[in-house]
């Protein structure tokens, strides 16, 4: 019976130049370099240096700049549409707008995150380590483009700001749900 070989069997050349600050008998299980206890990362086969962990984590992400641009553009456009919808909702329904915003905003954010996942899956199952940051920032910016100018004008004129403030709260809630859902991906 043969034992399947691992891609990291034997010596592993860590991509970084980790050097222990103090003399130590502890060694990295993959690259065999001296390892400080404060820097040691526990794995099932022993302890490894931080550069090995970074190299392993990087293998799980395959998104490039094009994927990030697609996610940013998609979230920006849908964030603008969500901003218009939430602004209309905040201005027209009066008392119930707060409750509807609290109910609809997480649904909108979840829908945006699911659409982003499906687009990335269609583009070759791309995964990016910071895709959630781009998605949330662009969703918030898209909604903010629609909601913030009206809120600023209302504050400057002394007009009631409740509808615009509710819409802004809804956009922040949408962006936070997009961040949370894309972070799971």
PyMOL CGO cylinders between C-alpha atoms (Angstrom):
from pymol import cmd
from pymol.cgo import CYLINDER

trace = [
    CYLINDER, 0.00, 0.00, 0.00, 1.40, 3.36, -1.01, 0.3, 1, 1, 1, 1, 1, 1,
    CYLINDER, 1.40, 3.36, -1.01, 1.02, 6.52, 0.95, 0.3, 1, 1, 1, 1, 1, 1,
    CYLINDER, 1.02, 6.52, 0.95, -0.19, 9.49, -1.13, 0.3, 1, 1, 1, 1, 1, 1,
    CYLINDER, -0.19, 9.49, -1.13, 2.50, 12.11, -1.41, 0.3, 1, 1, 1, 1, 1, 1,
    CYLINDER, 2.50, 12.11, -1.41, 1.81, 15.63, -0.29, 0.3, 1, 1, 1, 1, 1, 1,
    CYLINDER, 1.81, 15.63, -0.29, 2.79, 18.62, -2.37, 0.3, 1, 1, 1, 1, 1, 1,
    CYLINDER, 2.79, 18.62, -2.37, 4.70, 19.89, 0.67, 0.3, 1, 1, 1, 1, 1, 1,
    CYLINDER, 4.70, 19.89, 0.67, 6.54, 16.68, 1.56, 0.3, 1, 1, 1, 1, 1, 1,
    CYLINDER, 6.54, 16.68, 1.56, 10.14, 17.16, 2.58, 0.3, 1, 1, 1, 1, 1, 1,
    CYLINDER, 10.14, 17.16, 2.58, 11.77, 20.55, 2.60, 0.3, 1, 1, 1, 1, 1, 1,
    CYLINDER, 11.77, 20.55, 2.60, 9.61, 23.52, 1.70, 0.3, 1, 1, 1, 1, 1, 1,
    CYLINDER, 9.61, 23.52, 1.70, 11.13, 26.78, 0.58, 0.3, 1, 1, 1, 1, 1, 1,
    CYLINDER, 11.13, 26.78, 0.58, 9.15, 29.44, 2.38, 0.3, 1, 1, 1, 1, 1, 1,
    CYLINDER, 9.15, 29.44, 2.38, 8.70, 32.49, 0.18, 0.3, 1, 1, 1, 1, 1, 1,
    CYLINDER, 8.70, 32.49, 0.18, 9.79, 34.91, 2.90, 0.3, 1, 1, 1, 1, 1, 1,
    CYLINDER, 9.79, 34.91, 2.90, 13.07, 35.39, 4.69, 0.3, 1, 1, 1, 1, 1, 1,
    CYLINDER, 13.07, 35.39, 4.69, 11.93, 34.67, 8.23, 0.3, 1, 1, 1, 1, 1, 1,
    CYLINDER, 11.93, 34.67, 8.23, 14.72, 34.90, 10.80, 0.3, 1, 1, 1, 1, 1, 1,
    CYLINDER, 14.72, 34.90, 10.80, 14.17, 34.15, 14.47, 0.3, 1, 1, 1, 1, 1, 1,
    CYLINDER, 14.17, 34.15, 14.47, 14.98, 37.09, 16.72, 0.3, 1, 1, 1, 1, 1, 1,
    CYLINDER, 14.98, 37.09, 16.72, 16.42, 34.90, 19.45, 0.3, 1, 1, 1, 1, 1, 1,
    CYLINDER, 16.42, 34.90, 19.45, 18.26, 31.59, 19.30, 0.3, 1, 1, 1, 1, 1, 1,
    CYLINDER, 18.26, 31.59, 19.30, 15.75, 28.76, 19.45, 0.3, 1, 1, 1, 1, 1, 1,
    CYLINDER, 15.75, 28.76, 19.45, 15.69, 24.98, 19.24, 0.3, 1, 1, 1, 1, 1, 1,
    CYLINDER, 15.69, 24.98, 19.24, 12.16, 25.09, 17.81, 0.3, 1, 1, 1, 1, 1, 1,
    CYLINDER, 12.16, 25.09, 17.81, 12.15, 24.68, 14.02, 0.3, 1, 1, 1, 1, 1, 1,
    CYLINDER, 12.15, 24.68, 14.02, 9.56, 25.17, 11.29, 0.3, 1, 1, 1, 1, 1, 1,
    CYLINDER, 9.56, 25.17, 11.29, 8.08, 21.81, 10.29, 0.3, 1, 1, 1, 1, 1, 1,
    CYLINDER, 8.08, 21.81, 10.29, 8.15, 22.75, 6.59, 0.3, 1, 1, 1, 1, 1, 1,
    CYLINDER, 8.15, 22.75, 6.59, 11.27, 24.83, 5.95, 0.3, 1, 1, 1, 1, 1, 1,
    CYLINDER, 11.27, 24.83, 5.95, 13.35, 23.74, 8.97, 0.3, 1, 1, 1, 1, 1, 1,
    CYLINDER, 13.35, 23.74, 8.97, 14.36, 27.29, 9.93, 0.3, 1, 1, 1, 1, 1, 1,
    CYLINDER, 14.36, 27.29, 9.93, 14.75, 28.28, 13.60, 0.3, 1, 1, 1, 1, 1, 1,
    CYLINDER, 14.75, 28.28, 13.60, 11.43, 29.60, 14.92, 0.3, 1, 1, 1, 1, 1, 1,
    CYLINDER, 11.43, 29.60, 14.92, 10.54, 31.93, 17.78, 0.3, 1, 1, 1, 1, 1, 1,
    CYLINDER, 10.54, 31.93, 17.78, 7.76, 30.69, 20.04, 0.3, 1, 1, 1, 1, 1, 1,
    CYLINDER, 7.76, 30.69, 20.04, 5.85, 33.95, 19.61, 0.3, 1, 1, 1, 1, 1, 1,
    CYLINDER, 5.85, 33.95, 19.61, 5.81, 33.48, 15.81, 0.3, 1, 1, 1, 1, 1, 1,
    CYLINDER, 5.81, 33.48, 15.81, 5.02, 29.76, 15.77, 0.3, 1, 1, 1, 1, 1, 1,
    CYLINDER, 5.02, 29.76, 15.77, 1.75, 28.71, 14.17, 0.3, 1, 1, 1, 1, 1, 1,
    CYLINDER, 1.75, 28.71, 14.17, 0.37, 25.34, 15.30, 0.3, 1, 1, 1, 1, 1, 1,
    CYLINDER, 0.37, 25.34, 15.30, -0.61, 22.81, 12.62, 0.3, 1, 1, 1, 1, 1, 1,
    CYLINDER, -0.61, 22.81, 12.62, -1.38, 19.09, 13.05, 0.3, 1, 1, 1, 1, 1, 1,
    CYLINDER, -1.38, 19.09, 13.05, 2.19, 18.10, 12.18, 0.3, 1, 1, 1, 1, 1, 1,
    CYLINDER, 2.19, 18.10, 12.18, 4.01, 20.59, 14.39, 0.3, 1, 1, 1, 1, 1, 1,
    CYLINDER, 4.01, 20.59, 14.39, 4.79, 24.30, 14.24, 0.3, 1, 1, 1, 1, 1, 1,
    CYLINDER, 4.79, 24.30, 14.24, 5.39, 26.40, 11.14, 0.3, 1, 1, 1, 1, 1, 1,
    CYLINDER, 5.39, 26.40, 11.14, 6.70, 29.88, 10.45, 0.3, 1, 1, 1, 1, 1, 1,
    CYLINDER, 6.70, 29.88, 10.45, 4.36, 32.76, 9.48, 0.3, 1, 1, 1, 1, 1, 1,
    CYLINDER, 4.36, 32.76, 9.48, 5.61, 32.76, 5.88, 0.3, 1, 1, 1, 1, 1, 1,
    CYLINDER, 5.61, 32.76, 5.88, 4.47, 29.19, 5.37, 0.3, 1, 1, 1, 1, 1, 1,
    CYLINDER, 4.47, 29.19, 5.37, 0.99, 30.09, 6.61, 0.3, 1, 1, 1, 1, 1, 1,
    CYLINDER, 0.99, 30.09, 6.61, 0.83, 33.10, 4.27, 0.3, 1, 1, 1, 1, 1, 1,
    CYLINDER, 0.83, 33.10, 4.27, 1.94, 30.98, 1.33, 0.3, 1, 1, 1, 1, 1, 1,
    CYLINDER, 1.94, 30.98, 1.33, -0.70, 28.33, 2.08, 0.3, 1, 1, 1, 1, 1, 1,
    CYLINDER, -0.70, 28.33, 2.08, -3.51, 30.87, 2.52, 0.3, 1, 1, 1, 1, 1, 1,
    CYLINDER, -3.51, 30.87, 2.52, -2.61, 32.56, -0.76, 0.3, 1, 1, 1, 1, 1, 1,
    CYLINDER, -2.61, 32.56, -0.76, -3.22, 29.33, -2.67, 0.3, 1, 1, 1, 1, 1, 1,
    CYLINDER, -3.22, 29.33, -2.67, -6.94, 29.51, -1.90, 0.3, 1, 1, 1, 1, 1, 1,
    CYLINDER, -6.94, 29.51, -1.90, -7.47, 32.86, -3.62, 0.3, 1, 1, 1, 1, 1, 1,
    CYLINDER, -7.47, 32.86, -3.62, -7.37, 33.19, -7.39, 0.3, 1, 1, 1, 1, 1, 1,
    CYLINDER, -7.37, 33.19, -7.39, -9.09, 36.52, -8.15, 0.3, 1, 1, 1, 1, 1, 1,
    CYLINDER, -9.09, 36.52, -8.15, -7.26, 39.06, -10.24, 0.3, 1, 1, 1, 1, 1, 1,
    CYLINDER, -7.26, 39.06, -10.24, -7.79, 42.78, -10.83, 0.3, 1, 1, 1, 1, 1, 1,
    CYLINDER, -7.79, 42.78, -10.83, -10.50, 42.11, -13.42, 0.3, 1, 1, 1, 1, 1, 1,
    CYLINDER, -10.50, 42.11, -13.42, -12.61, 40.22, -10.90, 0.3, 1, 1, 1, 1, 1, 1,
    CYLINDER, -12.61, 40.22, -10.90, -12.32, 43.04, -8.39, 0.3, 1, 1, 1, 1, 1, 1,
    CYLINDER, -12.32, 43.04, -8.39, -13.31, 45.60, -11.04, 0.3, 1, 1, 1, 1, 1, 1,
    CYLINDER, -13.31, 45.60, -11.04, -16.37, 43.56, -12.04, 0.3, 1, 1, 1, 1, 1, 1,
    CYLINDER, -16.37, 43.56, -12.04, -17.48, 43.26, -8.42, 0.3, 1, 1, 1, 1, 1, 1,
    CYLINDER, -17.48, 43.26, -8.42, -16.89, 46.97, -7.84, 0.3, 1, 1, 1, 1, 1, 1,
    CYLINDER, -16.89, 46.97, -7.84, -18.85, 48.04, -10.92, 0.3, 1, 1, 1, 1, 1, 1,
    CYLINDER, -18.85, 48.04, -10.92, -21.69, 45.63, -10.22, 0.3, 1, 1, 1, 1, 1, 1,
    CYLINDER, -21.69, 45.63, -10.22, -22.02, 46.72, -6.58, 0.3, 1, 1, 1, 1, 1, 1,
    CYLINDER, -22.02, 46.72, -6.58, -21.77, 50.40, -7.51, 0.3, 1, 1, 1, 1, 1, 1,
    CYLINDER, -21.77, 50.40, -7.51, -24.61, 50.17, -10.04, 0.3, 1, 1, 1, 1, 1, 1,
    CYLINDER, -24.61, 50.17, -10.04, -26.84, 48.10, -7.76, 0.3, 1, 1, 1, 1, 1, 1,
    CYLINDER, -26.84, 48.10, -7.76, -25.98, 50.40, -4.83, 0.3, 1, 1, 1, 1, 1, 1,
    CYLINDER, -25.98, 50.40, -4.83, -27.24, 53.37, -6.86, 0.3, 1, 1, 1, 1, 1, 1,
    CYLINDER, -27.24, 53.37, -6.86, -30.48, 51.51, -7.61, 0.3, 1, 1, 1, 1, 1, 1,
    CYLINDER, -30.48, 51.51, -7.61, -30.86, 50.56, -3.94, 0.3, 1, 1, 1, 1, 1, 1,
    CYLINDER, -30.86, 50.56, -3.94, -30.25, 54.20, -2.99, 0.3, 1, 1, 1, 1, 1, 1,
    CYLINDER, -30.25, 54.20, -2.99, -33.06, 55.37, -5.27, 0.3, 1, 1, 1, 1, 1, 1,
    CYLINDER, -33.06, 55.37, -5.27, -35.39, 52.72, -3.91, 0.3, 1, 1, 1, 1, 1, 1,
    CYLINDER, -35.39, 52.72, -3.91, -34.61, 53.47, -0.27, 0.3, 1, 1, 1, 1, 1, 1,
    CYLINDER, -34.61, 53.47, -0.27, -34.82, 57.23, -0.85, 0.3, 1, 1, 1, 1, 1, 1,
    CYLINDER, -34.82, 57.23, -0.85, -38.26, 56.79, -2.42, 0.3, 1, 1, 1, 1, 1, 1,
    CYLINDER, -38.26, 56.79, -2.42, -39.30, 54.51, 0.44, 0.3, 1, 1, 1, 1, 1, 1,
    CYLINDER, -39.30, 54.51, 0.44, -38.08, 56.98, 3.08, 0.3, 1, 1, 1, 1, 1, 1,
    CYLINDER, -38.08, 56.98, 3.08, -39.82, 59.92, 1.46, 0.3, 1, 1, 1, 1, 1, 1,
    CYLINDER, -39.82, 59.92, 1.46, -43.17, 58.36, 0.63, 0.3, 1, 1, 1, 1, 1, 1,
    CYLINDER, -43.17, 58.36, 0.63, -44.32, 55.89, 3.24, 0.3, 1, 1, 1, 1, 1, 1,
    CYLINDER, -44.32, 55.89, 3.24, -43.76, 58.16, 6.28, 0.3, 1, 1, 1, 1, 1, 1,
    CYLINDER, -43.76, 58.16, 6.28, -44.13, 56.28, 9.60, 0.3, 1, 1, 1, 1, 1, 1,
    CYLINDER, -44.13, 56.28, 9.60, -43.76, 52.80, 8.18, 0.3, 1, 1, 1, 1, 1, 1,
    CYLINDER, -43.76, 52.80, 8.18, -40.61, 53.67, 6.23, 0.3, 1, 1, 1, 1, 1, 1,
    CYLINDER, -40.61, 53.67, 6.23, -38.37, 52.86, 9.19, 0.3, 1, 1, 1, 1, 1, 1,
    CYLINDER, -38.37, 52.86, 9.19, -39.88, 49.40, 9.62, 0.3, 1, 1, 1, 1, 1, 1,
    CYLINDER, -39.88, 49.40, 9.62, -39.86, 48.68, 5.88, 0.3, 1, 1, 1, 1, 1, 1,
    CYLINDER, -39.86, 48.68, 5.88, -36.25, 49.84, 5.65, 0.3, 1, 1, 1, 1, 1, 1,
    CYLINDER, -36.25, 49.84, 5.65, -35.24, 47.56, 8.52, 0.3, 1, 1, 1, 1, 1, 1,
    CYLINDER, -35.24, 47.56, 8.52, -36.93, 44.63, 6.78, 0.3, 1, 1, 1, 1, 1, 1,
    CYLINDER, -36.93, 44.63, 6.78, -35.97, 45.32, 3.16, 0.3, 1, 1, 1, 1, 1, 1,
    CYLINDER, -35.97, 45.32, 3.16, -32.35, 46.46, 3.56, 0.3, 1, 1, 1, 1, 1, 1,
    CYLINDER, -32.35, 46.46, 3.56, -30.96, 43.08, 4.67, 0.3, 1, 1, 1, 1, 1, 1,
    CYLINDER, -30.96, 43.08, 4.67, -32.90, 41.43, 1.85, 0.3, 1, 1, 1, 1, 1, 1,
    CYLINDER, -32.90, 41.43, 1.85, -31.44, 43.83, -0.69, 0.3, 1, 1, 1, 1, 1, 1,
    CYLINDER, -31.44, 43.83, -0.69, -27.92, 43.33, 0.69, 0.3, 1, 1, 1, 1, 1, 1,
    CYLINDER, -27.92, 43.33, 0.69, -28.33, 39.55, 0.59, 0.3, 1, 1, 1, 1, 1, 1,
    CYLINDER, -28.33, 39.55, 0.59, -29.57, 39.76, -3.00, 0.3, 1, 1, 1, 1, 1, 1,
    CYLINDER, -29.57, 39.76, -3.00, -26.57, 41.86, -4.03, 0.3, 1, 1, 1, 1, 1, 1,
    CYLINDER, -26.57, 41.86, -4.03, -24.15, 39.42, -2.38, 0.3, 1, 1, 1, 1, 1, 1,
    CYLINDER, -24.15, 39.42, -2.38, -25.83, 36.44, -4.05, 0.3, 1, 1, 1, 1, 1, 1,
    CYLINDER, -25.83, 36.44, -4.05, -25.67, 38.16, -7.44, 0.3, 1, 1, 1, 1, 1, 1,
    CYLINDER, -25.67, 38.16, -7.44, -21.95, 38.86, -6.92, 0.3, 1, 1, 1, 1, 1, 1,
    CYLINDER, -21.95, 38.86, -6.92, -21.37, 35.21, -6.00, 0.3, 1, 1, 1, 1, 1, 1,
    CYLINDER, -21.37, 35.21, -6.00, -23.15, 34.00, -9.12, 0.3, 1, 1, 1, 1, 1, 1,
    CYLINDER, -23.15, 34.00, -9.12, -21.23, 36.38, -11.37, 0.3, 1, 1, 1, 1, 1, 1,
    CYLINDER, -21.23, 36.38, -11.37, -17.92, 35.29, -9.84, 0.3, 1, 1, 1, 1, 1, 1,
    CYLINDER, -17.92, 35.29, -9.84, -18.93, 31.65, -10.21, 0.3, 1, 1, 1, 1, 1, 1,
    CYLINDER, -18.93, 31.65, -10.21, -19.68, 32.27, -13.88, 0.3, 1, 1, 1, 1, 1, 1,
    CYLINDER, -19.68, 32.27, -13.88, -16.27, 33.92, -14.28, 0.3, 1, 1, 1, 1, 1, 1,
    CYLINDER, -16.27, 33.92, -14.28, -14.48, 30.77, -13.19, 0.3, 1, 1, 1, 1, 1, 1,
    CYLINDER, -14.48, 30.77, -13.19, -15.14, 30.46, -9.46, 0.3, 1, 1, 1, 1, 1, 1,
    CYLINDER, -15.14, 30.46, -9.46, -12.93, 33.41, -8.60, 0.3, 1, 1, 1, 1, 1, 1,
    CYLINDER, -12.93, 33.41, -8.60, -12.23, 34.01, -4.92, 0.3, 1, 1, 1, 1, 1, 1,
    CYLINDER, -12.23, 34.01, -4.92, -10.55, 37.08, -3.52, 0.3, 1, 1, 1, 1, 1, 1,
    CYLINDER, -10.55, 37.08, -3.52, -9.36, 37.68, 0.00, 0.3, 1, 1, 1, 1, 1, 1,
    CYLINDER, -9.36, 37.68, 0.00, -10.70, 41.24, 0.14, 0.3, 1, 1, 1, 1, 1, 1,
    CYLINDER, -10.70, 41.24, 0.14, -13.68, 40.89, -2.22, 0.3, 1, 1, 1, 1, 1, 1,
    CYLINDER, -13.68, 40.89, -2.22, -16.03, 41.73, 0.65, 0.3, 1, 1, 1, 1, 1, 1,
    CYLINDER, -16.03, 41.73, 0.65, -14.34, 45.10, 1.19, 0.3, 1, 1, 1, 1, 1, 1,
    CYLINDER, -14.34, 45.10, 1.19, -14.75, 46.09, -2.47, 0.3, 1, 1, 1, 1, 1, 1,
    CYLINDER, -14.75, 46.09, -2.47, -18.37, 44.93, -2.53, 0.3, 1, 1, 1, 1, 1, 1,
    CYLINDER, -18.37, 44.93, -2.53, -19.37, 46.76, 0.64, 0.3, 1, 1, 1, 1, 1, 1,
    CYLINDER, -19.37, 46.76, 0.64, -17.49, 49.96, -0.22, 0.3, 1, 1, 1, 1, 1, 1,
    CYLINDER, -17.49, 49.96, -0.22, -18.92, 50.19, -3.73, 0.3, 1, 1, 1, 1, 1, 1,
    CYLINDER, -18.92, 50.19, -3.73, -22.46, 49.39, -2.53, 0.3, 1, 1, 1, 1, 1, 1,
    CYLINDER, -22.46, 49.39, -2.53, -22.21, 52.08, 0.14, 0.3, 1, 1, 1, 1, 1, 1,
    CYLINDER, -22.21, 52.08, 0.14, -20.69, 54.57, -2.30, 0.3, 1, 1, 1, 1, 1, 1,
    CYLINDER, -20.69, 54.57, -2.30, -23.38, 53.90, -4.91, 0.3, 1, 1, 1, 1, 1, 1,
    CYLINDER, -23.38, 53.90, -4.91, -26.18, 54.42, -2.40, 0.3, 1, 1, 1, 1, 1, 1,
    CYLINDER, -26.18, 54.42, -2.40, -24.40, 57.38, -0.83, 0.3, 1, 1, 1, 1, 1, 1,
    CYLINDER, -24.40, 57.38, -0.83, -24.21, 59.13, -4.20, 0.3, 1, 1, 1, 1, 1, 1,
    CYLINDER, -24.21, 59.13, -4.20, -28.01, 59.13, -4.28, 0.3, 1, 1, 1, 1, 1, 1,
    CYLINDER, -28.01, 59.13, -4.28, -28.89, 59.71, -0.62, 0.3, 1, 1, 1, 1, 1, 1,
    CYLINDER, -28.89, 59.71, -0.62, -26.19, 62.04, 0.76, 0.3, 1, 1, 1, 1, 1, 1,
    CYLINDER, -26.19, 62.04, 0.76, -26.71, 65.10, -1.49, 0.3, 1, 1, 1, 1, 1, 1,
    CYLINDER, -26.71, 65.10, -1.49, -30.38, 65.30, -0.56, 0.3, 1, 1, 1, 1, 1, 1,
    CYLINDER, -30.38, 65.30, -0.56, -29.57, 64.87, 3.14, 0.3, 1, 1, 1, 1, 1, 1,
    CYLINDER, -29.57, 64.87, 3.14, -26.93, 67.62, 3.03, 0.3, 1, 1, 1, 1, 1, 1,
    CYLINDER, -26.93, 67.62, 3.03, -29.29, 70.03, 1.25, 0.3, 1, 1, 1, 1, 1, 1,
    CYLINDER, -29.29, 70.03, 1.25, -32.07, 69.32, 3.75, 0.3, 1, 1, 1, 1, 1, 1,
    CYLINDER, -32.07, 69.32, 3.75, -29.72, 69.94, 6.68, 0.3, 1, 1, 1, 1, 1, 1,
    CYLINDER, -29.72, 69.94, 6.68, -28.47, 73.19, 5.15, 0.3, 1, 1, 1, 1, 1, 1,
    CYLINDER, -28.47, 73.19, 5.15, -32.04, 74.42, 4.51, 0.3, 1, 1, 1, 1, 1, 1,
    CYLINDER, -32.04, 74.42, 4.51, -33.33, 73.32, 7.89, 0.3, 1, 1, 1, 1, 1, 1,
    CYLINDER, -33.33, 73.32, 7.89, -35.91, 71.03, 6.29, 0.3, 1, 1, 1, 1, 1, 1,
    CYLINDER, -35.91, 71.03, 6.29, -37.00, 67.75, 7.90, 0.3, 1, 1, 1, 1, 1, 1,
    CYLINDER, -37.00, 67.75, 7.90, -34.33, 65.08, 7.44, 0.3, 1, 1, 1, 1, 1, 1,
    CYLINDER, -34.33, 65.08, 7.44, -36.09, 61.98, 8.77, 0.3, 1, 1, 1, 1, 1, 1,
    CYLINDER, -36.09, 61.98, 8.77, -36.78, 60.40, 5.37, 0.3, 1, 1, 1, 1, 1, 1,
    CYLINDER, -36.78, 60.40, 5.37, -33.23, 61.00, 4.12, 0.3, 1, 1, 1, 1, 1, 1,
    CYLINDER, -33.23, 61.00, 4.12, -31.72, 59.78, 7.39, 0.3, 1, 1, 1, 1, 1, 1,
    CYLINDER, -31.72, 59.78, 7.39, -33.76, 56.57, 7.18, 0.3, 1, 1, 1, 1, 1, 1,
    CYLINDER, -33.76, 56.57, 7.18, -32.60, 56.06, 3.59, 0.3, 1, 1, 1, 1, 1, 1,
    CYLINDER, -32.60, 56.06, 3.59, -28.96, 56.59, 4.66, 0.3, 1, 1, 1, 1, 1, 1,
    CYLINDER, -28.96, 56.59, 4.66, -29.41, 54.10, 7.49, 0.3, 1, 1, 1, 1, 1, 1,
    CYLINDER, -29.41, 54.10, 7.49, -30.82, 51.64, 4.96, 0.3, 1, 1, 1, 1, 1, 1,
    CYLINDER, -30.82, 51.64, 4.96, -27.81, 52.06, 2.67, 0.3, 1, 1, 1, 1, 1, 1,
    CYLINDER, -27.81, 52.06, 2.67, -25.43, 51.45, 5.58, 0.3, 1, 1, 1, 1, 1, 1,
    CYLINDER, -25.43, 51.45, 5.58, -27.39, 48.35, 6.49, 0.3, 1, 1, 1, 1, 1, 1,
    CYLINDER, -27.39, 48.35, 6.49, -27.30, 47.10, 2.89, 0.3, 1, 1, 1, 1, 1, 1,
    CYLINDER, -27.30, 47.10, 2.89, -23.53, 47.62, 2.71, 0.3, 1, 1, 1, 1, 1, 1,
    CYLINDER, -23.53, 47.62, 2.71, -22.95, 45.84, 6.00, 0.3, 1, 1, 1, 1, 1, 1,
    CYLINDER, -22.95, 45.84, 6.00, -25.00, 42.83, 4.88, 0.3, 1, 1, 1, 1, 1, 1,
    CYLINDER, -25.00, 42.83, 4.88, -23.06, 42.72, 1.60, 0.3, 1, 1, 1, 1, 1, 1,
    CYLINDER, -23.06, 42.72, 1.60, -19.81, 42.71, 3.59, 0.3, 1, 1, 1, 1, 1, 1,
    CYLINDER, -19.81, 42.71, 3.59, -20.98, 39.98, 5.92, 0.3, 1, 1, 1, 1, 1, 1,
    CYLINDER, -20.98, 39.98, 5.92, -22.32, 37.73, 3.17, 0.3, 1, 1, 1, 1, 1, 1,
    CYLINDER, -22.32, 37.73, 3.17, -19.32, 38.16, 0.87, 0.3, 1, 1, 1, 1, 1, 1,
    CYLINDER, -19.32, 38.16, 0.87, -16.94, 37.51, 3.74, 0.3, 1, 1, 1, 1, 1, 1,
    CYLINDER, -16.94, 37.51, 3.74, -18.45, 34.02, 4.07, 0.3, 1, 1, 1, 1, 1, 1,
    CYLINDER, -18.45, 34.02, 4.07, -17.54, 33.37, 0.45, 0.3, 1, 1, 1, 1, 1, 1,
]
cmd.load_cgo(trace, "trace")
